[in-house]
Amino acid sequence: MTTATQRGTAYESQASIGTTVPFESIQEPGCYICNWSGHLLRVPEDGVAPGRSPLVNIIGTEPLFVTKLSENPFITVTKAKMIASNLDCSVNF
């Protein structure tokens, strides 16, 4: 079981919309916003398939968190901005 902050509760396998998890804990496809920069992340199914290498690997001294905006990695930018704004996330895309 992976644990992380989810607005006061423990993160388990299914991340719902608005869930904040560490970048390296992304386990399902979807659209996410980077909490450190406000950039949009589109994670396709291939990006989280078992036995596949991650498409992106970010290494740093501080933990990097993302917030899930949608289960659909390819939602429109306008809709992603609206969801991020409703979640009070800083938008930079």
ABEGO torsion letter per residue (X at the ends): XBBBBBGGBBBBABBBBGBBBBAAABABBEBBBBAAAGBBBBBBAAAABBGBBBABBBBBABBBBBBBABABAABBAAAAAAAAAAAGBBBAX
